């Protein structure tokens, strides 16, 4: 197993080569030396745009920097402040809610919808119906996140938004509410936006994964008297476990980075009820002019994302090993 | 938009939803109808916001408050749409977005091919670590690069210039492309490469005359994804493109949201203008996209 996460190397149909030999046969003994030339543009750009800014950003966490005069070294003061900063902890708790909205809920509902579409609707009502429904679920995925925020923000407008208008029209006017403007519902409203955006992604991925499953399996299980739920547990879920890993990993990282919808809908407010680390860092950089502190928040977020990625990749490798041992 | 599943194998055609063989198609029972109803209700809920935006973009504010958001417009009213179109100078914003996304997609595919050639075909030493480095570059939160990049862009005079955004996204997208293409090129049919080498082609020729044409389907999927991802980006364009003449569609539309002059149907029209371009891409690229999204994440 290579260290490359979430890709199982395709079983190659090639005659095996020593691992360090290039695929193009060598004339003379060049080894793989000449290939380095091809990496130069990519690595130079990567250094300039990613590596240097990242290191610089870490340096800024140890400084007091207002963006005008040069940074002043203050040691660990920003980090001490960060750990005592209630707003920072609130932003991370909100990140957990973002993970619920972008990973937990869409994955569970997506699993159910994909199984329904594949195993019931596709077989009983035809493939076209299933394809059409799948495309409808996927629709919000194509929007820029900021525009998706604007669409739902428009529906939730306080005085004349569509949702409040509809509630008033069906006689539930007392339920009309300033959804994004009151601390008790703002976070839930943002979560609804994210669920709406995300739902189609797992459905599409899981349905594609289910194409690998042999229909004979389902038929055999049915003949043995397994009901739908048992088939779902015994065949559907285990067959698409690798995809579940890919979806949870990519979506968890995306959830930790959420910025667009929060910026467009609430700017982290009211108060700090919808603040997330990405927006908090942004506002420290460009509104509070506390660049050193903003860099500290961004670095903390980077560390959390790295931990999440490593954790997932290890869990996935462990489960693959278990699977192989079990076979 | 989240990254698609990883393509590790380019030979899988998009699998359509499997048609059951006619003889196994059973008559739907009561529970099946219930499941269908559930799936349809879910679809209606998900598509409803699109319906609301389209319907209300063509209403006058008075029409909206009289007949509510659900009804069709009583007259075809385009003042809101026209007013917003002129206010943001929409064609200019579309061109900015298009130029940034298009340039980025082409450059990022080019860099990905060069990197993947060295890693996947050339198998340079330490390639596992190089791939990991690129992958990490793609996973990083952009906030962790934002201020230094902002500072650098100002220093070299690229602040508020579309090229700053193009360069940054070229690197971020190429990082993902390198990761993915290296895996694809690592399983490239060796016989083809040997035959080309026997005919005396140099590495450079083999790359552009053999590998590039053969991997074109994968590259076109990457190109489309890079284009759409870059089009949809928000944080970096918001930070770097501050004047009206350089802004992208999502930034220009979001900047005007809190505006006092925006009545309810004009705001709806602004959202409509924001979603139309992506809907068009979706329709144009749908086949390639579904192939890209559904090509097995794991073989």
Interface residues (C-beta under 8 A of the other chain):
Chain A: X2 X3 X4 X5 X6 X7 X8 X9 X10 X11 X12 X14 X15 X17 X19 X20 X21 X22 X23 X24 X25 X27 X32 X34 X35 X36 X37 X38 X39 X41 X42 X45 X46 X48 X49 X50 X52 X53 X54 X56 X57 X60 X67 X109 X113 X116 X117 X118 X120 X121 X122 X123 X124 X125 X126 X127 X128 X129 X130 X131 X133 X134 X136 X137 X139 X140 X141 X142 X143 X144 X145 X146 X147 X149 X150 X151 X152 X153 X154 X155 X157 X160 X161 X162 X165 X166 X169 X196 X198 X199 X200 X201 X204 X205 X207 X208 X209 X211 X212 X215 X219 X228 X242 X243 X246 X250 X251 X253 X254 X256 X257 X259 X260 X263 X264 X277 X278 X281 X282 X285 X286 X291 X294 X295 X297 X298 X299 X301 X302 X305 X306 X309
Chain B: X1 X2 X3 X5 X6 X8 X9 X15 X16 X17 X18 X19 X20 X24 X25 X26 X27 X28 X31 X32 X35 X36 X38 X39 X40 X42 X43 X46 X47 X49 X50 X52 X53 X56 X64 X65 X68 X69 X70 X111 X114 X115 X117 X118 X119 X120 X121 X122 X123 X124 X125 X128 X129 X130 X131 X132 X133 X134 X135 X136 X137 X139 X140 X141 X142 X143 X144 X145 X146 X147 X148 X149 X150 X152 X167 X168 X170 X171 X172 X174 X175 X178 X179 X183 X186 X187 X188 X189 X190 X193 X194 X196 X197 X203 X206 X207 X228 X231 X232 X233 X234 X235 X238 X239 X249 X250 X251 X253 X254 X257 X264 X267 X268 X270 X271 X274 X275 X278 X279 X281 X282 X290 X293 X294 X295 X296 X297 X298 X299
